[in-house]
Every structure is written in structure tokens, then in C-alpha cells.
Amino acid sequence: MSAANETANGTVSAGGARTARYFIYAALVILALVYLLPLYVMLSTSLKSLDEIRGGDMLALPRDPSVAAWVRAWGEACIGVSCVGIKGYFWNSIKMVVPAVAISTLLGALNGYVLTKWRFPGHKLVFGMMLFACFIPFQAVLIPMARLLGTFGLSNSTAGLVLVHVIYGLGFTTLFFRNYYEAFPDELVKAAMIDGAGFFRIFWRILLPSSGPIIVVTVIYQFTNIWNDFLFGVSFSSGTSSPMTVALNNLVASSTGVKEYNVDMAAAVFAALPTLFVYVVAGRYFVRGLMAGAVKG
């Protein structure tokens, strides 16, 4: 009887676990569909003609798909008084985000290295101040940053936006690398010092090659924040020097001419493609990096 009861209980437990798993999968599928619905609407609308958009169901598949709206959004759409499309603004964002991510990541790694392996009097205070910088809202730094850019002659330029994003993101990148390096064995650093390795040699040859997971996390985090930023872009740039987010806002908010919803959606897809690409390509490394950082922390 005892063996039979154990077998029955095991069967019931297995059945309950299977049911719970199916329920979880069903919930995840439903949530994924809800999450992907806006992307589907953007893509389908961008492939429709204006007549089909005005007279059809928003969720319906395009009857006669066309990439004409994509071509117009890229090279012909009117943004303000200039009808040159979004391609120039797209490249402005590329020229802004690549150096800003690279510089802020490298400086964050150096800061994390110094704050964990080359501690100095007051290092906790310095780290606390940089950590506090992570909680300063964007709006609070607009006026001081505008004065700084004016002083250095970087107003209304891509280089100025790079500087802004490097400064604002430095607190976050330092936090990531400091927590990651905190668990890195001090013995390796001391052994390298005994062998005659200096400050930068230890950093380049020992710590940085071991920092792959946290570098991926930092790059994805910074790339997403900088590419999607609107406030700094609209505050510190104008005209043809504006990034993609500002151009997209100006395109969608335009009140002149016929409202081309398909062109607006195509431009929005162009704006979303880089971050989608980064997450699709490096998403699994992002999760691994977060897990590695949690374990080390």
C-alpha cells in the first residue's frame, strides 16, 4: 500500500508540474504576443498604402505590400522644411552612439579597476558620489551641461552630444564594473605587481580580457539609453545635427501636407532597428553577463 501511494503521489505531482508548466508557457506566449503587437502594427502599416490604411483594419495584413513608404522615409520624407528623409539623422545617431558607448565603457572599466584594486584614501566617498550621479534626473543637468558645451564650443554638435552621454553614463558604467571587479581575485593583481607589471599592463592584460560578460551588459545598456534618448538630443542639437529620435519626433509631429502614416511607421521601424539588432545578436550574452555579475557580486 505504501509503495502504491508513493507511486500515485508521484504521478499526481508529475501531472501537476506538467500542468503548471503548460500554464506558464501559455501565459508567456500571450504576453509575447501582446508585447509584439505594436511592432506588428508598425511593420504592417508601413507596408500599406494610404488608402488601405484609411479604409482598412489596423490589424489586417497588407493586401498589396509595398516598400514605397520605406524608400520615402529614408530619403524623401519632409522633416521640418527639409525633405531629405531620415538617413542623415540616422547616421548622426550612429556617429554619436558608437564613440559615446566605447568611451563611457572604457572609462567605467578603468574607474571600476581603480576603485577595487588600487584603493586610495576616500575611494568610498568617490564611489558614493558617482553612484549618486546615477539618480540625478536628466532635467537637472540641462542648464549646467548647456553652459559646459558653450564654454568648450561644442554646442549644437555631435561631439557635444557624445560628451553629454559619456558624462551622464559614467556613473552607471562605473557601478557595473566596480561590482564586477569587486569579486575578482586580488591575488592575481598582486602576483602581477610582483612580476613587475604596472597599472595599465595589469588592466589591459589581466582584468579587461576577463571582463567580457560585464562589457556586453554595459554596451547594451549604454547603447539602448543613448540611441533612444530624446531630451538631450532636442536640448543640445538642432537642424541637420539632430539625432534620429529628434528627427522622428519632428516627422511624426509635422502638421503640414498629407499625414502619411505609412511613412511615419517606416521611419519608426528604422529608428528601432539598431536596438532590435543589438538585442537579437547579443541578447543571450546580455543575460549571461547579468548572471555572471550577480554571481560575482
N, C-alpha and C positions, 0 to 999 in steps of 0.2 A: 504493500500500500504506500509505503513511504517513497519508494522509487517511482511508483506511478504518479504520485502527487508532484514529485520534483520534476518529472517529465512534463506533466500538464502545466505546471507553473512556468517551466522554461518555454514551452510552446506559446503560452499566453504572453510572456514577456517579449519573446521574439516578434509575435504578431503585433503587440503594442508598439514596439520600437519601429517596426516597418510602417505602421500607420502614421506614427509621428513623423517619420522621415518623408513619407509621401505628402503629408500636410505641409511640411516645411518647404519641400520642392515646389508645391503648388503655390504657396504664398510668395516664394521668391520669383517664380515665373510671372505672377500677376504684378508684383512690384516692378519687375524689369520692364514689362510691357507699358506700365504707367509712366515709368521713367523715360522710356524711349519714345513715347508718343509725341512729344514736342519735336524731336529730331525727325520723326517720320513726317510730321506736318510740314516742317521746313523743306525737306527733300521733295516731297510730292508737290507742294505748292510751287517750288522753284522750277519744276518741270512742266507746269501747266501754262496755258495761255491766259491772258487776262479775261477773255470771255468765259472760259471754263471756270476760272476762279470766282467770277461774279455770279455765275448761274449754277454752280455745282456744289456738291457736298465737300466740306473741307477735308474730310477723312477719306474721300474717294480717291482711288488711283487715277493718275492722269490718263485720259483717253488717247491723247496723241502726244507722247512725251517729246520735249524739245529742250535743247541746251541753250537756246537763244537768250534766255534770261541770264544764264551764267556768263555768256560772252559779253552781254551788255553790262552786267555788274562789274566785270573785271576791267573793261576798257572803255566804256561809253557812258556809264551812269553819271548823272549830274550830282555833284556834292557841293552845295553852295552854288556859286556861279561858274564853277569849273566842271566840265563834262568830260572827264578823263578816266572815269572809273576808279576802282579802289586799289588798283595794282600798286600805285606809288605809295599809298599809305600802308599797304601790306608789307612792302619792303622796308618802310620806315620802322615798323614794329620789329621786323627781323633784325635790322641794324641796331635796334635798341635792346632787344631781349637777349641776344647772344652774348655781347660783352658784359651786360649787367649781371646775367646769371653766372658767367665764368668768373668775373672779378669778385662778386659777393661770395661765391662758393669758396674760392681760394683764400680770401681774407678770413672767412669764417673758420676754415680749416686751420689757418695759422693762429687765429685767436684761441681756438679750442686747444691747440697744441701748447701754446704758451700758458694758458690758464690751468692746465693739468700736469704738464711735465716740466715746466720752467717757472714754477710758482714764485711770486715775489711779494713783498710786504704790500698788503692792500689788494691782493688779487681777488678776494671775495667781494670787496666793495666794487671793484671794476666790473666783475661779472654781474653783480646785482644791478648796477646802473645800466648795463647793456640789456639785461633781462627786462628791466623796467621799460626800456625803449620799445620792446615788443608790444606794449599795451598802450602806447601813445596813439590816439586816433589820427587818421590821415589829415583831418581838418586842422588839427593843432599845429601842424608843421608847414602849412601852406605859406604863411607870411614870412617866417624865418627862411624857408627854403627859397622863396622868391628873391629875398634880399641877397642870399648867398649866390644864387645864379647870376643876379645882376652884377655883383661885385666881381665875379670871375668872368663875366662876359659870355655866359653860356645860356642866356635867356633865349627861349624860342628855338632850341636846337636839339638834335638827337643826343648829342654829347651831354647836354644838361639833364635830359631825362635819364640817361644812363647813370649819372652821378646821383640823382634823386633816388633811384631804385636801389643802387648799391648801398647808400647810407641808410635808407629805411629798412632794407632787408638784412643788414649786417647783424642786428640783434638776434634774428631768427637763425641765421646760419651759424653764428657763434654758439647759440644754445644747442643746436643739433650736434655739432662736432664736439663741444665740451662734454656733453653727456656720453657721447660715444667713446671719446678718448679717456674718460674717467676710469673705465674698466680695463684699459689697455695696460698690459704688464709693465710696471716701472723698471723691472729688471732688464728688459731688452734695451731700454733707453740708457740705463746706467752702464750696461755692458758696452754699448756703442761709444759712450763717452770715454770709458777706459781705453778703448781701442783707438781713440783719437778723433772720433767723428765730432764735428761741430754742430751748431744749431740747425743750419739748413740741410746739412747732409743727413742728419737723423730724420728730419721731416720728410725729405724727398725719397730717401732710400728705405725707411722703416715704416713710418706712420702712414704716409699717403698711399703707398701700394696696398695697405691693409684696410683702406677706408672706402672700398668700392660700394658696399651697401648704403652707407650714410651719404656718400656723394650722390648716388642715384636719388635717394629721398630728397636731398637738398635741391638738386637740379630740377626735379619735377615740381616741387613746391614753389620754388622761385619762378620757374618758367610760367606756371599757371597764374601766379599772382601778378607778375609783370605783364604778361600778354593780355590778361583780362582787365588790367587797370584802366579806369576811365578818368578818375578825379585828377590824378597827377598829369595825365595826358592833356586834358582840357584846360588845366590851370597853367601849365608851363610850355605849351606849344600852340601854334595856330597855323592856319593855311596849309600849305603843302608839307610842312614839317610835322603835322599831326600823326599820331599812331592810328592803327586800324580801328580801335574802339571808338575814337572820336569821329572818324570818317563814317563809320557805320551809323552812329547816332545822327549825324548831320544828314545822311542819306535817308534814313527812315523818317526823320522829323521834318523833312522838306515839305513845304505846303504849296509849291509851285508845280504846275503841269499836272499830268495824269498820275494818280497814285498807282505805281507798278509794284504790286505785292509780290509778284514772282521774282522781280529783280531784288527787292528787299530781302527776300528769303535766301536767294542765291548768295547775296553778299554776306548774310548772317552765317551761312554754311562755310564760306571762305574764311570768315573770322574764327569759326570753331574748329576748322580742320587741323591747325597745328597742335592744339592741346589734345584733340582726339588722337592724333598720330602719336604724340608722346606717350599717352596713357596706353594705347594699344601695343606699342612697341616695348615700352619699359614698365608696364603695369605690374607684371609679376616680379620684376626686380624691386619695384617700389614696396610691394608687400613684404618681400624678403628683407629689405632694408629696415622697414619698420619693426619686423620681428627681431632682427639682429640687434637693433638699437634698444629694444625693450629688454632683451636678454642681457645685454651688456650693462644697461642701466640698472 
